[in-house]
Amino acid sequence: MGTLNESDLRLFVDSVRRYFQVTTRIEPEITSAYLAVEDLEGHEFNGIVSFSGAYNGHVIVSMPTAALKELLVLQQEQDLSDSALLDAVGEVANTLAGNARKHFGPGLDISVPVRMQGRSGTHARVRRHPYVMTLRWNSYPATVWVDLERTH
């Protein structure tokens, strides 16, 4: 299996920035990017998109309740229920996956986002050390995990 290169990883950083700039006009600050060596602890709401085909793995977007509520308010959404927050984090993950398909090509199969509530960490990994990007958007923390490898 092949590892992702710098250009591949830049795609996810740029996608996160672009998502928040376009939807809220507030650019996030990327606070760190590193290879995880321990289990990953998430925030309250998580959107997970799985990949297969030319690449195998998943991308997880994890955000706290307050950040998702603020995101929905800025999008002039009235419904701030847990269901709406799950939809919002799933939409962020789905947008990143769509940008990945444009970058990696049609050989990338993408699942429908799985949306999960709860701070459970992620233990299932494709890579021994997934890529982790932490960010701060409008004073709120968020995390994106890129656990993805080329299959051929």
Phi, psi and omega per residue, in radians:
M1 nan 2.523 -3.105
G2 -1.760 2.632 3.126
T3 -1.550 2.807 3.079
L4 -1.345 2.567 3.099
N5 -1.692 3.118 -3.080
E6 -1.045 -0.693 3.110
S7 -1.105 -0.697 3.106
D8 -1.089 -0.765 -3.131
L9 -1.235 -0.611 3.112
R10 -1.040 -0.598 3.099
L11 -0.918 -0.801 -3.089
F12 -1.235 -0.686 3.082
V13 -1.075 -0.847 -3.132
D14 -1.127 -0.649 3.141
S15 -1.135 -0.722 3.112
V16 -1.118 -0.825 3.129
R17 -1.027 -0.843 -3.093
R18 -1.107 -0.711 -3.136
Y19 -0.986 -0.898 -3.087
F20 -1.240 -0.623 3.085
Q21 -1.079 -0.795 -3.077
V22 -1.255 -0.784 -3.035
T23 -1.429 -0.437 -3.066
T24 -2.266 -0.195 -3.054
R25 1.129 0.328 3.094
I26 -2.126 1.990 -3.107
E27 -1.363 2.340 3.088
P28 -1.345 2.711 3.026
E29 -1.737 2.142 3.054
I30 -1.360 2.006 -3.031
T31 -1.612 -0.448 3.043
S32 -2.878 2.767 3.042
A33 -2.544 2.225 -3.054
Y34 -2.770 2.983 3.030
L35 -1.634 2.178 -3.114
A36 -1.278 2.439 3.069
V37 -2.058 -0.224 -3.138
E38 -2.095 3.059 3.030
D39 -1.063 2.605 -3.054
L40 -1.754 2.213 3.125
E41 -1.697 2.225 -3.089
G42 -1.766 -3.087 3.042
H43 -1.633 -2.976 -3.036
E44 -1.215 -0.492 -3.077
F45 -2.192 2.330 -3.042
N46 -2.350 2.347 3.028
G47 -2.014 2.230 -3.056
I48 -2.166 2.213 3.050
V49 -2.077 2.232 3.124
S50 -1.716 2.605 -3.119
F51 -2.137 2.549 3.016
S52 -2.562 3.111 -3.082
G53 1.669 -2.178 -3.131
A54 -1.174 -0.336 3.111
Y55 -2.316 2.639 3.127
N56 -2.244 2.429 3.078
G57 2.425 -2.668 -3.121
H58 -2.748 2.860 3.020
V59 -2.156 2.336 -3.141
I60 -2.104 2.270 3.009
V61 -1.897 2.196 -3.097
S62 -2.199 2.173 -3.071
M63 -2.406 2.588 3.086
P64 -1.353 2.820 -3.128
T65 -0.925 -0.876 -3.056
A66 -1.065 -0.656 3.141
A67 -1.148 -0.758 -3.134
L68 -1.182 -0.657 3.076
K69 -1.091 -0.770 3.118
E70 -1.093 -0.724 3.102
L71 -1.022 -0.811 -3.139
L72 -1.167 -0.692 3.103
V73 -1.065 -0.777 3.130
L74 -1.144 -0.413 3.072
Q75 -1.581 0.150 3.114
Q76 1.068 0.599 3.084
E77 -1.539 2.351 -3.136
Q78 -1.527 -0.569 -3.068
D79 -1.428 1.965 3.135
L80 -2.001 0.486 3.130
S81 -1.227 2.894 3.090
D82 -1.013 -0.643 3.117
S83 -1.087 -0.728 3.113
A84 -1.173 -0.640 3.115
L85 -1.173 -0.689 3.070
L86 -1.111 -0.718 3.091
D87 -1.070 -0.710 -3.104
A88 -1.134 -0.807 -3.136
V89 -1.194 -0.581 3.064
G90 -1.136 -0.643 3.123
E91 -1.168 -0.684 3.088
V92 -1.079 -0.839 -3.139
A93 -1.080 -0.726 -3.140
N94 -1.121 -0.666 3.105
T95 -1.122 -0.753 3.096
L96 -1.076 -0.711 3.128
A97 -1.124 -0.715 3.110
G98 -1.092 -0.706 3.085
N99 -1.166 -0.609 3.091
A100 -1.112 -0.711 3.137
R101 -1.093 -0.710 3.106
K102 -1.069 -0.685 -3.100
H103 -1.317 -0.823 -3.031
F104 -1.531 -0.280 3.074
G105 1.709 3.091 -3.037
P106 -1.223 -0.170 3.098
G107 -1.331 0.025 -3.137
L108 -1.736 2.019 3.069
D109 -1.652 2.359 -3.039
I110 -2.134 2.339 3.102
S111 -1.414 2.875 2.929
V112 -1.175 2.479 -3.123
P113 -1.063 2.387 2.971
V114 -1.675 2.273 -3.099
R115 -1.965 2.258 -3.096
M116 -2.300 2.451 3.068
Q117 -1.897 2.345 3.138
G118 2.270 2.718 -3.055
R119 -1.615 0.373 -3.130
S120 -1.137 2.428 3.118
G121 -1.322 2.975 3.106
T122 -1.789 2.267 -3.108
H123 -1.973 -0.531 -3.136
A124 -1.306 2.208 -3.101
R125 -2.373 2.577 2.972
V126 -1.593 -0.829 3.109
R127 -1.599 2.585 3.071
R128 -1.104 -0.665 -3.138
H129 -2.244 1.593 3.126
P130 -1.138 2.730 3.072
Y131 -1.388 2.384 -3.142
V132 -2.176 2.326 3.053
M133 -2.155 2.143 3.037
T134 -1.822 2.573 -3.131
L135 -2.520 2.879 3.051
R136 -2.239 2.092 3.113
W137 -2.103 2.135 3.099
N138 0.877 0.723 3.126
S139 1.361 0.025 -3.132
Y140 -1.796 2.473 3.073
P141 -1.407 2.750 3.010
A142 -2.759 2.833 -3.119
T143 -2.398 2.468 3.017
V144 -2.184 2.210 3.072
W145 -1.883 2.284 3.089
V146 -2.018 1.817 -3.125
D147 -2.034 1.430 -2.917
L148 -2.503 2.368 3.063
E149 -2.388 2.644 3.024
R150 -1.212 2.454 3.098
T151 -1.584 -0.395 3.108
H152 -2.709 nan nan
